[in-house]
Amino acid sequence: MRNSTRSEVDPFIVMDVMEAARRAEEAGRHIIHMEVGQPGTGAPRGATRALARAMEEGPLGYTVALGLPELRARIARLYGEWYDVDLDPARVVITPGSSGGFILAFTALFDTGDRVGIGAPGYPSYRQILRALDLVPVDLPTAPEHRFQPVATDLKGLDLAGLMVASPANPTGTMLDRAAMGALIEAAQAQGAAFISDEIYHGIEYEKKAVTALELTDEAYVLNSFSKYFSMTGWRVGWMVVPEDHVRRVERIAQNLFICAPHASQIAALAAMDCEEELQANMDVYRRNRALMLEGLPRAGFDRIAPPDGAFYVYADVSHLTEDSRAFAAEILETAGVAVTPGLDFDPVRGGGTLRFSYARASADIEEGLARLGRFMAER
């Protein structure tokens, strides 16, 4: 049977690592998971209780395409609580995870062949979703002196239709401050490029609050999700904030592509937003894990790292150890029983010399993983 050229996308390598780890566990091995950006905790208890009540009260069906009005209103209120931004709930679109939000955003904003700038290293699915939509991802090689974030001068001469940024970023955990975010918005707007801000790791910050693009402009698409701070990865529910004159455009696309985000997940998400005590307890775990990683990785031999501002990753330069991060990660999994992510997932050009370590799991797992990595490096 024939295949489309748009389906010729690269694999999401971390998912391949997860599958290799699963097979090892199936064979009886105990694997420490430092590969996937998934909280070790489940959804907040208030969220699951709210869903249980809703299921007792009646059947769940389709919601309107833009999402439950009460959830949209609660998200708008969050922007006032976190950033002092007065947001109209009508601009909030509930999506089937942030991945669904990327598809909606790219479909609403760009035409076939449009060029969209993304930072490298960066979340690999940006690149692959753009390609699957017959768009052209344009890697912006970022530098350590800029904390692996794009800067305005990176856009010169690129003829971009869009720019996508992430803060806190995956895989580095670095953030854009207000000035850096503003400069990128101005540079994008100067060449008529749409500005998209991936804010999925907001809430998971350590020393200062992340800046939302909505503090600086209404002419942006802002994406977020309940997967990370709200610890609801498998529920597949997120949201997007769009300019007022784009709401109906996005609504029409969502009606046809997705109908709506899962009703059950929307009910749970609404309740999760008021589970602050439990969510902050999760943050206490991430803070402890971050401290463990920043002490334990250099001790184990991974000493070319920088403290993350947010999220739950450490991006390590291992170019003095390997130029094939995929083979190196496979060796670590096989020998040490620790699953880590090759940098090639995030940077196809330079990622052969980097690894990403996730510290989203329980602290006991992080301690054990660091001990195993130390033994691995000592014996290698």
Secondary structure, 3 states (H helix, E strand, C coil): CCCCHHHCCCCCHHHHHHHHHHHHHHCCCCCEECCCCCCCCCCCHHHHHHHHHHHHHCCCCCCCCCCCHHHHHHHHHHHHHHHCCCCCHHHEEEECHHHHHHHHHHHHHCCCCCEEEEEECCCHHHHHHHHHCCCEEEEEECCHHHCCCCCHHHHCCCCCCEEEEECCCCCCCCCCCHHHHHHHHHHHHHCCCEEEEECCCCCCECCCCCCCHHHCCCCCEEEEECCCCCCCHHHCCEEEECCHHHHHHHHHHHHHHCCCCCHHHHHHHHHHCCCHHHHHHHHHHHHHHHHHHHHHHHHHCCCCCCCCCECCEEEEECCCCCCCHHHHHHHHHHHHCEECEEHHHCCCCCHHHEEEEECCCCHHHHHHHHHHHHHHHHHC
